[in-house]
Amino acid sequence: LPLADERMRDAVSAVLKAWLVFVQVLCVDWLTRESCTRTELRDTCIGAAVGALRPLLPVDPAPDWPPR
């Protein structure tokens, strides 16, 4: 996806770095407790990334997410 400018690129980069930390913590927790299904874990991680990126990008990165 094209990014409008350097400021936007920096914002997307920061969001993705934060998302990676979120995914790491969630996965470590899941490995120790298995508090949800693997599908729920995947959907939570994808949903967090899509939800965080949507306000920053000119084009919706996943217009069909979440699946109905």
KOLDO-590612 format. One record per residue: x, y, z of N, C-alpha, C, O in turn; residue in one letter. Coordinates in steps of 0.001 Angstrom, whole numbers, plus 524288, in hexadecimal, padded with zeros to 5 digits. Layout:
N
XYZXYZXYZXYZA
...
//
This chain:
68
803467FB5E800008000080000800008036E804DB800008073D80527802EBL
802188089C7FCC48053B80D5F7FCA980441810B8801807FFD58112F80357P
80860813008037D807E88167E807FB808A881C168061F80BED81D23802C1L
805A481FA1808508057D824FF8067280AA5827E18073380C5682AB4803B2A
80D1F8273E80B9C811D282A4380CB1815138279A810EB813A08238781306D
8197382A048121081D0A827CF815F381A908277481B5E81B71823A981E31E
8177E82B5C81CD1814E282B5E821EA81137826B08225C8110C8241182663R
80E4A825AD81E3180AB08213D81E3580DB581C1D81E7680C248187E82136M
8120181BCE81B9F815458171881BB68174481615821438174F811A182313R
818E681A38823EA81ABA819B08295381656817E782CF181730814B783070D
811A5819F882C1880D2D8187582F5B80BDA812B182E9080AED80FDC83256A
80BC3810FC829AF80A9E80B7B8288E80EDD807FF82ADF80DB2803DB82D04V
813B68099F82A7481805806A082CB581767806148329B8182F801D9834C0S
8160480A4E835358154480A2583AE5810C58068983C5D811288038E8401EA
80C82806CE83968808028036883A748098F7FDB3839CE8082B7FA6E83D0BV
80C637FC7F835B280DE57F70D834CE811B67F513838F08116C7F08883A7DL
8153B7F85F83AB9818C67F6C883EF6815B47F5A8843F5816B87F1CB846A2K
811FB7F9048452E80EBF7F825849D480B807F3328493680ACC7F04484CF6A
809857F23F8447F806657ED978437A809B67E8AE8443F807D57E4CD84661W
80E997E8D584288811FF7E4488433E812DC7E31084903813077DE8084A84L
813677E70F84C36813E87E636851E080EE67E3C5853FA80F167E01885712V
80A6A7E5D28524A8055C7E3B2853E2804FD7DDE7852758037B7DAB0855B2F
8065D7DC9984D9C806137D72D84BD2809C67D3BB84EFC8085A7CF6285076V
80E6F7D59B850058122F7D28C85312810087D1548587F810307CCD685A35Q
80E097D54485B3180BF57D47B86078807437D0D28604E806CE7CD4886387V
803CD7D1AD85C937FF237CE6885C25800967C8B885B0A7FE4F7C52685D52L
804567C7E285792805E37C2898563D808A07BFCA85AC5807B37BB2A85BB6C
80BF47C29285D8D80E837C0388622080A657BEC48662C80A9A7BA8986874V
806AD7C2428670F802707C11B86AB57FF537BC60868DB7FDF57B8FD86BFBD
7FE377BC24863D47FB367B7C8861AA7FE3A7B2A8862467FBEA7AE9C86377W
803527B2D286178806757AE1186209806827AC0E867A3806D97A75686881L
8062E7AF8F86B6B806537ADE2870E2800F27AC8C87304800827A9638769ET
7FCD97AEE5870DD7F7A17AE1E873187F3977ABE486F557EFB37A9A38710AR
7F4727AC7C86A3D7F09A7AAF1866447EB1F7ACBA867CA7E7767A99F8680CE
7EAAA7B1C8868C87E5B77B40086A997E1B97B4CF866447DD477B65186752S
7E3417B3D48616A7DF9C7B43785D077E1517B049858E57E56B7ADD385961C
7DE287AFBB854E17DF9A7AC24850AD7E3B57AEAD84D2F7E4877B36984D5FT
7E6377AB8784A127EA177AD8D846607E7877B1498427A7E9D27B54384109R
7E2D57B003840CD7DFFB7B36B83D2E7DEB37B8A283FB77DF377BCB883D3CT
7DD0C7B88A8449D7DBF17BD6E847677E0E57C0AF8480E7E0C27C57784795E
7E5357BE1C849207EA357C0D58499F7EBA57C374844767ED157C80B8445CL
7EB417C08C8403D7EC6C7C2B083B0E7E8EA7C749839C47EAC57CB5D83805R
7E3D77C6A583A9E7E0257CAD5839657E1137CFAC83CBE7E06E7D41083AE4D
7E2937CEE78419B7E3C57D3528450A7E88F7D641843177E8947DB10842F8T
7EC907D370841967F1577D5EF83FA87F05E7D8D983A8C7F21F7DD48839E9C
7ED9C7D667836F07EC697D8FA831F77E8DD7DDA7832D77E9B57E1D38309BI
7E4EC7DCF4836137E14F7E13F837297E4037E5ED8399B7E2B17EA6583869G
7E7C97E4F083D027EAB07E93E83F717EDE37EC3883B657EE107F10683B82A
7F0627E970837DD7F3817EC09833CC7F00B7EF358302A7F12E7F3BF82F0DA
7EBE37ECDD82E587E8557EF9182AC27E5E77F44F82D6D7E5A37F88882B25V
7E4257F398832377E1BB7F7E78350C7E5707FC6A8360F7E3D5800F3835FBG
7EA5C7FB37837007EE357FF52838037EFDF80219833027F117806BF83320A
7EFEF7FF5082EA57F1B3801A5829BA7ED74804A6826D07EEA18086382407L
7E8A280317827697E46A8058F824667E45980B84824A97E3D880E0582096R
7E4D680DE2829407E494813A18296B7E93281653826BC7E8E181AF58257CP
7ED6981383825D97F227815E9823BD7F2AC8157E81DD87F5888188981B77L
7F000811D481B7A7F0CE810C6815F17EC67812FD8129A7E7E0812FA8143BL
7EDB8814E480DEC7E9B48171080A807E60B812E5808457E1A181410806C5P
7E7E680E0C808137E4CA809AF806167E466805A180A6D7E84E8045380CE8V
7DFB2803A680B557DEED7FFAE80F5F7E2397FAE080E117E1957F8A3809DCD
7E5C17F938811967E91F7F4C7810787E63D7EF8B810667E8417EBB280E56P
7E1997EF638129B7DE9D7EA7F812CC7D8CC7EBC6812EC7D6507EB5481704A
7D69A7ED5B80E7D7D11F7EF0680E797CD467EABE810147C8E87EBEB811B7P
7CED27E5E980FA27CB4F7E19A811037CC4F7DF808167B7CA4A7DB5F817E3D
7CF6B7E2508199A7D0907E08681EE97CD577E3A3822BC7CD057E86382214W
7CB007E1708268E7CB287DBE2827D07C76F7D8CA8245B7C3897DADD82274P
7C8AC7D3D2823927C53A7D089820697BFEF7CFFB823077BF8B7CFA4827CFP
7BC077CFE781FF37B6AD7CF6A822067B4EF7C9CE8220E7B08D7C8A6823AAR
//
